[in-house]
Amino acid sequence: YIAGADAAACVKSTCYNLRKADYGVSVLSDCITSYDKRKIDEMLHYYESKGCNIICLNDLLS
């Protein structure tokens, strides 16, 4: 499960490298942010294109 402070940098890199190593990755869409908040939707699409699941924190708590 991935959460982080910059969707376009550290979160992106972590997702890319974990998927490259064939790990299952779920990004908590409501637990990431970015210096440029306009890029968050673009980054969510990028994560999905690399095979990550996009979920919300409530999905884990249910």
PDB file with one MODEL, atoms N, CA, C and O in Angstrom:
MODEL        1
ATOM      1  N   TYR A   1       0.848  -1.169   0.000  1.00  0.00           N
ATOM      2  CA  TYR A   1       0.000   0.000   0.000  1.00  0.00           C
ATOM      3  C   TYR A   1       0.891   1.229   0.000  1.00  0.00           C
ATOM      4  O   TYR A   1       1.819   1.339   0.801  1.00  0.00           O
ATOM      5  N   ILE A   2       0.599   2.149  -0.907  1.00  0.00           N
ATOM      6  CA  ILE A   2       1.439   3.331  -1.074  1.00  0.00           C
ATOM      7  C   ILE A   2       0.666   4.584  -0.693  1.00  0.00           C
ATOM      8  O   ILE A   2      -0.471   4.787  -1.116  1.00  0.00           O
ATOM      9  N   ALA A   3       1.308   5.419   0.116  1.00  0.00           N
ATOM     10  CA  ALA A   3       0.842   6.756   0.449  1.00  0.00           C
ATOM     11  C   ALA A   3       2.078   7.646   0.362  1.00  0.00           C
ATOM     12  O   ALA A   3       3.193   7.166   0.564  1.00  0.00           O
ATOM     13  N   GLY A   4       1.902   8.923   0.069  1.00  0.00           N
ATOM     14  CA  GLY A   4       3.090   9.755  -0.006  1.00  0.00           C
ATOM     15  C   GLY A   4       2.809  11.210  -0.301  1.00  0.00           C
ATOM     16  O   GLY A   4       1.684  11.615  -0.596  1.00  0.00           O
ATOM     17  N   ALA A   5       3.883  11.983  -0.208  1.00  0.00           N
ATOM     18  CA  ALA A   5       3.777  13.439  -0.275  1.00  0.00           C
ATOM     19  C   ALA A   5       3.936  14.018  -1.674  1.00  0.00           C
ATOM     20  O   ALA A   5       3.524  15.154  -1.906  1.00  0.00           O
ATOM     21  N   ASP A   6       4.513  13.284  -2.607  1.00  0.00           N
ATOM     22  CA  ASP A   6       4.643  13.865  -3.952  1.00  0.00           C
ATOM     23  C   ASP A   6       4.333  12.815  -5.012  1.00  0.00           C
ATOM     24  O   ASP A   6       5.168  11.975  -5.347  1.00  0.00           O
ATOM     25  N   ALA A   7       3.122  12.887  -5.525  1.00  0.00           N
ATOM     26  CA  ALA A   7       2.625  11.909  -6.496  1.00  0.00           C
ATOM     27  C   ALA A   7       3.480  11.834  -7.753  1.00  0.00           C
ATOM     28  O   ALA A   7       3.561  10.781  -8.385  1.00  0.00           O
ATOM     29  N   ALA A   8       4.120  12.942  -8.121  1.00  0.00           N
ATOM     30  CA  ALA A   8       4.883  12.984  -9.370  1.00  0.00           C
ATOM     31  C   ALA A   8       6.366  12.652  -9.174  1.00  0.00           C
ATOM     32  O   ALA A   8       7.124  12.641 -10.144  1.00  0.00           O
ATOM     33  N   ALA A   9       6.784  12.386  -7.952  1.00  0.00           N
ATOM     34  CA  ALA A   9       8.208  12.094  -7.722  1.00  0.00           C
ATOM     35  C   ALA A   9       8.362  10.786  -6.950  1.00  0.00           C
ATOM     36  O   ALA A   9       8.444   9.721  -7.561  1.00  0.00           O
ATOM     37  N   CYS A  10       8.404  10.849  -5.620  1.00  0.00           N
ATOM     38  CA  CYS A  10       8.701   9.644  -4.835  1.00  0.00           C
ATOM     39  C   CYS A  10       7.629   8.568  -4.975  1.00  0.00           C
ATOM     40  O   CYS A  10       7.959   7.386  -5.060  1.00  0.00           O
ATOM     41  N   VAL A  11       6.357   8.949  -5.000  1.00  0.00           N
ATOM     42  CA  VAL A  11       5.295   7.953  -5.156  1.00  0.00           C
ATOM     43  C   VAL A  11       5.398   7.298  -6.532  1.00  0.00           C
ATOM     44  O   VAL A  11       5.280   6.079  -6.655  1.00  0.00           O
ATOM     45  N   LYS A  12       5.616   8.104  -7.552  1.00  0.00           N
ATOM     46  CA  LYS A  12       5.746   7.586  -8.919  1.00  0.00           C
ATOM     47  C   LYS A  12       6.909   6.602  -9.012  1.00  0.00           C
ATOM     48  O   LYS A  12       6.761   5.508  -9.557  1.00  0.00           O
ATOM     49  N   SER A  13       8.045   6.986  -8.489  1.00  0.00           N
ATOM     50  CA  SER A  13       9.232   6.140  -8.540  1.00  0.00           C
ATOM     51  C   SER A  13       9.034   4.842  -7.769  1.00  0.00           C
ATOM     52  O   SER A  13       9.425   3.772  -8.236  1.00  0.00           O
ATOM     53  N   THR A  14       8.435   4.934  -6.603  1.00  0.00           N
ATOM     54  CA  THR A  14       8.184   3.739  -5.794  1.00  0.00           C
ATOM     55  C   THR A  14       7.261   2.779  -6.526  1.00  0.00           C
ATOM     56  O   THR A  14       7.528   1.578  -6.585  1.00  0.00           O
ATOM     57  N   CYS A  15       6.173   3.305  -7.084  1.00  0.00           N
ATOM     58  CA  CYS A  15       5.233   2.453  -7.828  1.00  0.00           C
ATOM     59  C   CYS A  15       5.917   1.795  -9.016  1.00  0.00           C
ATOM     60  O   CYS A  15       5.771   0.593  -9.235  1.00  0.00           O
ATOM     61  N   TYR A  16       6.648   2.567  -9.767  1.00  0.00           N
ATOM     62  CA  TYR A  16       7.334   2.049 -10.954  1.00  0.00           C
ATOM     63  C   TYR A  16       8.285   0.917 -10.571  1.00  0.00           C
ATOM     64  O   TYR A  16       8.255  -0.153 -11.179  1.00  0.00           O
ATOM     65  N   ASN A  17       9.113   1.148  -9.581  1.00  0.00           N
ATOM     66  CA  ASN A  17      10.123   0.153  -9.221  1.00  0.00           C
ATOM     67  C   ASN A  17       9.527  -1.092  -8.576  1.00  0.00           C
ATOM     68  O   ASN A  17      10.010  -2.199  -8.813  1.00  0.00           O
ATOM     69  N   LEU A  18       8.492  -0.928  -7.769  1.00  0.00           N
ATOM     70  CA  LEU A  18       7.843  -2.106  -7.189  1.00  0.00           C
ATOM     71  C   LEU A  18       7.163  -2.947  -8.262  1.00  0.00           C
ATOM     72  O   LEU A  18       7.253  -4.174  -8.229  1.00  0.00           O
ATOM     73  N   ARG A  19       6.492  -2.313  -9.202  1.00  0.00           N
ATOM     74  CA  ARG A  19       5.842  -3.062 -10.280  1.00  0.00           C
ATOM     75  C   ARG A  19       6.880  -3.728 -11.178  1.00  0.00           C
ATOM     76  O   ARG A  19       6.678  -4.851 -11.640  1.00  0.00           O
ATOM     77  N   LYS A  20       7.982  -3.040 -11.423  1.00  0.00           N
ATOM     78  CA  LYS A  20       9.065  -3.612 -12.230  1.00  0.00           C
ATOM     79  C   LYS A  20       9.599  -4.894 -11.578  1.00  0.00           C
ATOM     80  O   LYS A  20      10.004  -5.829 -12.269  1.00  0.00           O
ATOM     81  N   ALA A  21       9.594  -4.925 -10.252  1.00  0.00           N
ATOM     82  CA  ALA A  21      10.030  -6.105  -9.503  1.00  0.00           C
ATOM     83  C   ALA A  21       8.878  -7.090  -9.285  1.00  0.00           C
ATOM     84  O   ALA A  21       9.030  -8.068  -8.552  1.00  0.00           O
ATOM     85  N   ASP A  22       7.738  -6.838  -9.914  1.00  0.00           N
ATOM     86  CA  ASP A  22       6.565  -7.716  -9.902  1.00  0.00           C
ATOM     87  C   ASP A  22       5.859  -7.808  -8.546  1.00  0.00           C
ATOM     88  O   ASP A  22       5.256  -8.834  -8.229  1.00  0.00           O
ATOM     89  N   TYR A  23       5.931  -6.752  -7.756  1.00  0.00           N
ATOM     90  CA  TYR A  23       5.155  -6.680  -6.523  1.00  0.00           C
ATOM     91  C   TYR A  23       3.748  -6.194  -6.842  1.00  0.00           C
ATOM     92  O   TYR A  23       3.546  -5.429  -7.785  1.00  0.00           O
ATOM     93  N   GLY A  24       2.783  -6.637  -6.057  1.00  0.00           N
ATOM     94  CA  GLY A  24       1.435  -6.089  -6.132  1.00  0.00           C
ATOM     95  C   GLY A  24       1.432  -4.745  -5.420  1.00  0.00           C
ATOM     96  O   GLY A  24       1.920  -4.639  -4.295  1.00  0.00           O
ATOM     97  N   VAL A  25       0.893  -3.728  -6.056  1.00  0.00           N
ATOM     98  CA  VAL A  25       0.921  -2.378  -5.497  1.00  0.00           C
ATOM     99  C   VAL A  25      -0.484  -1.794  -5.506  1.00  0.00           C
ATOM    100  O   VAL A  25      -1.180  -1.821  -6.521  1.00  0.00           O
ATOM    101  N   SER A  26      -0.885  -1.268  -4.361  1.00  0.00           N
ATOM    102  CA  SER A  26      -2.141  -0.537  -4.254  1.00  0.00           C
ATOM    103  C   SER A  26      -1.818   0.874  -3.795  1.00  0.00           C
ATOM    104  O   SER A  26      -1.170   1.069  -2.766  1.00  0.00           O
ATOM    105  N   VAL A  27      -2.271   1.854  -4.561  1.00  0.00           N
ATOM    106  CA  VAL A  27      -2.054   3.263  -4.230  1.00  0.00           C
ATOM    107  C   VAL A  27      -3.314   3.779  -3.546  1.00  0.00           C
ATOM    108  O   VAL A  27      -4.418   3.649  -4.076  1.00  0.00           O
ATOM    109  N   LEU A  28      -3.140   4.360  -2.377  1.00  0.00           N
ATOM    110  CA  LEU A  28      -4.265   4.949  -1.648  1.00  0.00           C
ATOM    111  C   LEU A  28      -4.486   6.362  -2.193  1.00  0.00           C
ATOM    112  O   LEU A  28      -3.773   7.299  -1.834  1.00  0.00           O
ATOM    113  N   SER A  29      -5.476   6.492  -3.057  1.00  0.00           N
ATOM    114  CA  SER A  29      -5.661   7.746  -3.802  1.00  0.00           C
ATOM    115  C   SER A  29      -5.958   8.944  -2.909  1.00  0.00           C
ATOM    116  O   SER A  29      -5.658  10.077  -3.284  1.00  0.00           O
ATOM    117  N   ASP A  30      -6.536   8.716  -1.743  1.00  0.00           N
ATOM    118  CA  ASP A  30      -6.816   9.824  -0.840  1.00  0.00           C
ATOM    119  C   ASP A  30      -5.712  10.011   0.201  1.00  0.00           C
ATOM    120  O   ASP A  30      -5.886  10.754   1.167  1.00  0.00           O
ATOM    121  N   CYS A  31      -4.579   9.337   0.003  1.00  0.00           N
ATOM    122  CA  CYS A  31      -3.432   9.458   0.913  1.00  0.00           C
ATOM    123  C   CYS A  31      -2.176   9.898   0.170  1.00  0.00           C
ATOM    124  O   CYS A  31      -1.061   9.699   0.654  1.00  0.00           O
ATOM    125  N   ILE A  32      -2.358  10.497  -1.006  1.00  0.00           N
ATOM    126  CA  ILE A  32      -1.229  11.067  -1.741  1.00  0.00           C
ATOM    127  C   ILE A  32      -1.544  12.528  -2.025  1.00  0.00           C
ATOM    128  O   ILE A  32      -2.706  12.928  -2.078  1.00  0.00           O
ATOM    129  N   THR A  33      -0.505  13.304  -2.205  1.00  0.00           N
ATOM    130  CA  THR A  33      -0.646  14.698  -2.608  1.00  0.00           C
ATOM    131  C   THR A  33       0.522  15.024  -3.519  1.00  0.00           C
ATOM    132  O   THR A  33       1.331  14.154  -3.843  1.00  0.00           O
ATOM    133  N   SER A  34       0.606  16.266  -3.926  1.00  0.00           N
ATOM    134  CA  SER A  34       1.683  16.675  -4.811  1.00  0.00           C
ATOM    135  C   SER A  34       1.877  18.177  -4.688  1.00  0.00           C
ATOM    136  O   SER A  34       0.962  18.908  -4.310  1.00  0.00           O
ATOM    137  N   TYR A  35       3.078  18.622  -5.013  1.00  0.00           N
ATOM    138  CA  TYR A  35       3.326  20.066  -5.038  1.00  0.00           C
ATOM    139  C   TYR A  35       2.442  20.727  -6.086  1.00  0.00           C
ATOM    140  O   TYR A  35       2.023  21.873  -5.921  1.00  0.00           O
ATOM    141  N   ASP A  36       2.160  20.004  -7.158  1.00  0.00           N
ATOM    142  CA  ASP A  36       1.248  20.472  -8.202  1.00  0.00           C
ATOM    143  C   ASP A  36       0.030  19.561  -8.186  1.00  0.00           C
ATOM    144  O   ASP A  36       0.013  18.529  -8.858  1.00  0.00           O
ATOM    145  N   LYS A  37      -0.981  19.936  -7.428  1.00  0.00           N
ATOM    146  CA  LYS A  37      -2.161  19.089  -7.236  1.00  0.00           C
ATOM    147  C   LYS A  37      -2.909  18.795  -8.533  1.00  0.00           C
ATOM    148  O   LYS A  37      -3.678  17.837  -8.598  1.00  0.00           O
ATOM    149  N   ARG A  38      -2.692  19.606  -9.561  1.00  0.00           N
ATOM    150  CA  ARG A  38      -3.332  19.360 -10.859  1.00  0.00           C
ATOM    151  C   ARG A  38      -2.829  18.074 -11.497  1.00  0.00           C
ATOM    152  O   ARG A  38      -3.495  17.531 -12.378  1.00  0.00           O
ATOM    153  N   LYS A  39      -1.686  17.577 -11.081  1.00  0.00           N
ATOM    154  CA  LYS A  39      -1.101  16.374 -11.676  1.00  0.00           C
ATOM    155  C   LYS A  39      -1.561  15.072 -11.021  1.00  0.00           C
ATOM    156  O   LYS A  39      -1.218  13.992 -11.502  1.00  0.00           O
ATOM    157  N   ILE A  40      -2.316  15.153  -9.956  1.00  0.00           N
ATOM    158  CA  ILE A  40      -2.694  13.938  -9.232  1.00  0.00           C
ATOM    159  C   ILE A  40      -3.496  12.989 -10.111  1.00  0.00           C
ATOM    160  O   ILE A  40      -3.200  11.794 -10.142  1.00  0.00           O
ATOM    161  N   ASP A  41      -4.506  13.485 -10.826  1.00  0.00           N
ATOM    162  CA  ASP A  41      -5.293  12.602 -11.700  1.00  0.00           C
ATOM    163  C   ASP A  41      -4.415  11.947 -12.763  1.00  0.00           C
ATOM    164  O   ASP A  41      -4.551  10.757 -13.045  1.00  0.00           O
ATOM    165  N   GLU A  42      -3.523  12.730 -13.345  1.00  0.00           N
ATOM    166  CA  GLU A  42      -2.590  12.200 -14.354  1.00  0.00           C
ATOM    167  C   GLU A  42      -1.721  11.097 -13.750  1.00  0.00           C
ATOM    168  O   GLU A  42      -1.471  10.077 -14.393  1.00  0.00           O
ATOM    169  N   MET A  43      -1.268  11.299 -12.531  1.00  0.00           N
ATOM    170  CA  MET A  43      -0.420  10.309 -11.875  1.00  0.00           C
ATOM    171  C   MET A  43      -1.212   9.048 -11.539  1.00  0.00           C
ATOM    172  O   MET A  43      -0.677   7.945 -11.647  1.00  0.00           O
ATOM    173  N   LEU A  44      -2.465   9.186 -11.137  1.00  0.00           N
ATOM    174  CA  LEU A  44      -3.291   8.005 -10.867  1.00  0.00           C
ATOM    175  C   LEU A  44      -3.448   7.160 -12.123  1.00  0.00           C
ATOM    176  O   LEU A  44      -3.413   5.932 -12.055  1.00  0.00           O
ATOM    177  N   HIS A  45      -3.621   7.811 -13.266  1.00  0.00           N
ATOM    178  CA  HIS A  45      -3.705   7.074 -14.535  1.00  0.00           C
ATOM    179  C   HIS A  45      -2.374   6.399 -14.855  1.00  0.00           C
ATOM    180  O   HIS A  45      -2.349   5.274 -15.355  1.00  0.00           O
ATOM    181  N   TYR A  46      -1.275   7.080 -14.568  1.00  0.00           N
ATOM    182  CA  TYR A  46       0.055   6.503 -14.788  1.00  0.00           C
ATOM    183  C   TYR A  46       0.229   5.241 -13.931  1.00  0.00           C
ATOM    184  O   TYR A  46       0.679   4.206 -14.422  1.00  0.00           O
ATOM    185  N   TYR A  47      -0.133   5.342 -12.645  1.00  0.00           N
ATOM    186  CA  TYR A  47       0.013   4.178 -11.760  1.00  0.00           C
ATOM    187  C   TYR A  47      -0.792   2.999 -12.288  1.00  0.00           C
ATOM    188  O   TYR A  47      -0.307   1.868 -12.314  1.00  0.00           O
ATOM    189  N   GLU A  48      -2.012   3.266 -12.703  1.00  0.00           N
ATOM    190  CA  GLU A  48      -2.856   2.193 -13.267  1.00  0.00           C
ATOM    191  C   GLU A  48      -2.216   1.589 -14.503  1.00  0.00           C
ATOM    192  O   GLU A  48      -2.260   0.374 -14.694  1.00  0.00           O
ATOM    193  N   SER A  49      -1.622   2.427 -15.346  1.00  0.00           N
ATOM    194  CA  SER A  49      -0.996   1.921 -16.572  1.00  0.00           C
ATOM    195  C   SER A  49       0.180   1.003 -16.277  1.00  0.00           C
ATOM    196  O   SER A  49       0.554   0.180 -17.113  1.00  0.00           O
ATOM    197  N   LYS A  50       0.763   1.143 -15.092  1.00  0.00           N
ATOM    198  CA  LYS A  50       1.883   0.280 -14.686  1.00  0.00           C
ATOM    199  C   LYS A  50       1.406  -0.956 -13.932  1.00  0.00           C
ATOM    200  O   LYS A  50       2.214  -1.794 -13.531  1.00  0.00           O
ATOM    201  N   GLY A  51       0.073  -1.071 -13.737  1.00  0.00           N
ATOM    202  CA  GLY A  51      -0.473  -2.257 -13.091  1.00  0.00           C
ATOM    203  C   GLY A  51      -0.805  -2.103 -11.626  1.00  0.00           C
ATOM    204  O   GLY A  51      -1.072  -3.093 -10.945  1.00  0.00           O
ATOM    205  N   CYS A  52      -0.795  -0.887 -11.131  1.00  0.00           N
ATOM    206  CA  CYS A  52      -1.150  -0.643  -9.732  1.00  0.00           C
ATOM    207  C   CYS A  52      -2.669  -0.598  -9.581  1.00  0.00           C
ATOM    208  O   CYS A  52      -3.384  -0.213 -10.506  1.00  0.00           O
ATOM    209  N   ASN A  53      -3.149  -0.994  -8.415  1.00  0.00           N
ATOM    210  CA  ASN A  53      -4.553  -0.833  -8.067  1.00  0.00           C
ATOM    211  C   ASN A  53      -4.711   0.522  -7.395  1.00  0.00           C
ATOM    212  O   ASN A  53      -3.873   0.915  -6.584  1.00  0.00           O
ATOM    213  N   ILE A  54      -5.774   1.234  -7.724  1.00  0.00           N
ATOM    214  CA  ILE A  54      -6.063   2.521  -7.102  1.00  0.00           C
ATOM    215  C   ILE A  54      -7.247   2.302  -6.166  1.00  0.00           C
ATOM    216  O   ILE A  54      -8.342   1.945  -6.600  1.00  0.00           O
ATOM    217  N   ILE A  55      -7.008   2.523  -4.873  1.00  0.00           N
ATOM    218  CA  ILE A  55      -8.057   2.332  -3.884  1.00  0.00           C
ATOM    219  C   ILE A  55      -8.082   3.530  -2.941  1.00  0.00           C
ATOM    220  O   ILE A  55      -7.210   4.397  -3.005  1.00  0.00           O
ATOM    221  N   CYS A  56      -9.087   3.574  -2.066  1.00  0.00           N
ATOM    222  CA  CYS A  56      -9.200   4.592  -1.034  1.00  0.00           C
ATOM    223  C   CYS A  56      -8.915   3.959   0.326  1.00  0.00           C
ATOM    224  O   CYS A  56      -9.032   2.745   0.496  1.00  0.00           O
ATOM    225  N   LEU A  57      -8.549   4.776   1.264  1.00  0.00           N
ATOM    226  CA  LEU A  57      -8.272   4.267   2.603  1.00  0.00           C
ATOM    227  C   LEU A  57      -9.465   3.507   3.174  1.00  0.00           C
ATOM    228  O   LEU A  57      -9.284   2.488   3.839  1.00  0.00           O
ATOM    229  N   ASN A  58     -10.668   3.985   2.926  1.00  0.00           N
ATOM    230  CA  ASN A  58     -11.864   3.292   3.434  1.00  0.00           C
ATOM    231  C   ASN A  58     -11.997   1.884   2.900  1.00  0.00           C
ATOM    232  O   ASN A  58     -12.587   1.028   3.560  1.00  0.00           O
ATOM    233  N   ASP A  59     -11.455   1.621   1.703  1.00  0.00           N
ATOM    234  CA  ASP A  59     -11.482   0.266   1.150  1.00  0.00           C
ATOM    235  C   ASP A  59     -10.732  -0.705   2.051  1.00  0.00           C
ATOM    236  O   ASP A  59     -11.088  -1.880   2.131  1.00  0.00           O
ATOM    237  N   LEU A  60      -9.702  -0.222   2.725  1.00  0.00           N
ATOM    238  CA  LEU A  60      -8.928  -1.065   3.648  1.00  0.00           C
ATOM    239  C   LEU A  60      -9.624  -1.243   4.979  1.00  0.00           C
ATOM    240  O   LEU A  60      -9.471  -2.274   5.635  1.00  0.00           O
ATOM    241  N   LEU A  61     -10.383  -0.250   5.376  1.00  0.00           N
ATOM    242  CA  LEU A  61     -10.998  -0.257   6.687  1.00  0.00           C
ATOM    243  C   LEU A  61     -12.350  -0.964   6.721  1.00  0.00           C
ATOM    244  O   LEU A  61     -12.887  -1.237   7.795  1.00  0.00           O
ATOM    245  N   SER A  62     -12.887  -1.253   5.563  1.00  0.00           N
ATOM    246  CA  SER A  62     -14.212  -1.884   5.490  1.00  0.00           C
ATOM    247  C   SER A  62     -14.153  -3.359   5.822  1.00  0.00           C
ATOM    248  O   SER A  62     -15.180  -4.037   5.807  1.00  0.00           O
TER     249      SER A  62
ENDMDL
END
